[in-house]
Amino acid sequence: MLAKIFEETLKAKFNLVVGYQSGNAIDLAMEKGEVICRGMIVTGHFSREPFIAWHKKGFDRHLAQSGDTRDPRMAEVPTLGELMDRYKTADVSRRVAQVILAGNEYGRPMVAPPGVPLDRVKILREAYSRALKDPQLVAEAKQAKLEIEPASGEELQALTERVMNQPAEVIERVKKLVGD
């Protein structure tokens, strides 16, 4: 999907190799030289094998980041937003990328069903925020090489409203891109 977004927004050209059944199979294909590029989420890339070993060996090279802000571990690598600015990407293509990539911003959200009273939503949000700051949880996550990057319920709600409020042209282009 990331390659399709780069084609949509930057007019990059890729020869996509499909059919691998898992991320591990793609990783092995990279090591064997069957494929020369792989897209994935930054947090996963820096927290597990084979990527940790790849970094030590200098095996991989980071080409671009999909987030809006540069990850400090790849401070020299441009973001998609920066590349879209450089190559003057049209607004409709920027919106398509925003909609598709929003899933990365959600992470693993906790959700409640519709109709939960706002006072209860507030209690749940505050409890969740406190839990993510618990020193024991933070220490366990660090030991497991997991990142805790909390977003507030208000931030996720605003993201949802941004993603859902799109013109028909953007919706159609997203459907086409995802459906291919």
ChimeraX attribute file (.defattr): number of C-alpha atoms within 10 A of each C-alpha:
attribute: neighborCount
match mode: 1-to-1
recipient: residues
	/A:1	14
	/A:2	14
	/A:3	16
	/A:4	18
	/A:5	23
	/A:6	20
	/A:7	14
	/A:8	20
	/A:9	24
	/A:10	20
	/A:11	12
	/A:12	11
	/A:13	11
	/A:14	11
	/A:15	7
	/A:16	11
	/A:17	11
	/A:18	7
	/A:19	8
	/A:20	11
	/A:21	8
	/A:22	8
	/A:23	11
	/A:24	12
	/A:25	12
	/A:26	19
	/A:27	19
	/A:28	13
	/A:29	16
	/A:30	16
	/A:31	15
	/A:32	10
	/A:33	10
	/A:34	12
	/A:35	15
	/A:36	11
	/A:37	18
	/A:38	14
	/A:39	14
	/A:40	12
	/A:41	11
	/A:42	15
	/A:43	14
	/A:44	13
	/A:45	15
	/A:46	16
	/A:47	15
	/A:48	13
	/A:49	13
	/A:50	14
	/A:51	16
	/A:52	13
	/A:53	12
	/A:54	14
	/A:55	14
	/A:56	9
	/A:57	9
	/A:58	9
	/A:59	11
	/A:60	16
	/A:61	11
	/A:62	12
	/A:63	12
	/A:64	18
	/A:65	22
	/A:66	23
	/A:67	19
	/A:68	13
	/A:69	13
	/A:70	17
	/A:71	15
	/A:72	8
	/A:73	9
	/A:74	15
	/A:75	11
	/A:76	12
	/A:77	16
	/A:78	19
	/A:79	20
	/A:80	22
	/A:81	20
	/A:82	18
	/A:83	17
	/A:84	17
	/A:85	13
	/A:86	10
	/A:87	12
	/A:88	12
	/A:89	16
	/A:90	13
	/A:91	12
	/A:92	17
	/A:93	21
	/A:94	20
	/A:95	21
	/A:96	23
	/A:97	22
	/A:98	21
	/A:99	20
	/A:100	17
	/A:101	17
	/A:102	16
	/A:103	13
	/A:104	12
	/A:105	17
	/A:106	16
	/A:107	13
	/A:108	9
	/A:109	12
	/A:110	10
	/A:111	10
	/A:112	10
	/A:113	5
	/A:114	6
	/A:115	7
	/A:116	9
	/A:117	8
	/A:118	9
	/A:119	9
	/A:120	11
	/A:121	15
	/A:122	13
	/A:123	11
	/A:124	16
	/A:125	17
	/A:126	13
	/A:127	11
	/A:128	15
	/A:129	15
	/A:130	10
	/A:131	13
	/A:132	14
	/A:133	12
	/A:134	10
	/A:135	10
	/A:136	11
	/A:137	13
	/A:138	16
	/A:139	12
	/A:140	11
	/A:141	13
	/A:142	13
	/A:143	9
	/A:144	11
	/A:145	14
	/A:146	16
	/A:147	13
	/A:148	14
	/A:149	9
	/A:150	16
	/A:151	13
	/A:152	13
	/A:153	19
	/A:154	11
	/A:155	13
	/A:156	16
	/A:157	12
	/A:158	12
	/A:159	18
	/A:160	15
	/A:161	11
	/A:162	14
	/A:163	17
	/A:164	11
	/A:165	12
	/A:166	14
	/A:167	10
	/A:168	9
	/A:169	13
	/A:170	19
	/A:171	17
	/A:172	12
	/A:173	16
	/A:174	19
	/A:175	13
	/A:176	10
	/A:177	15
	/A:178	12
	/A:179	7
	/A:180	7
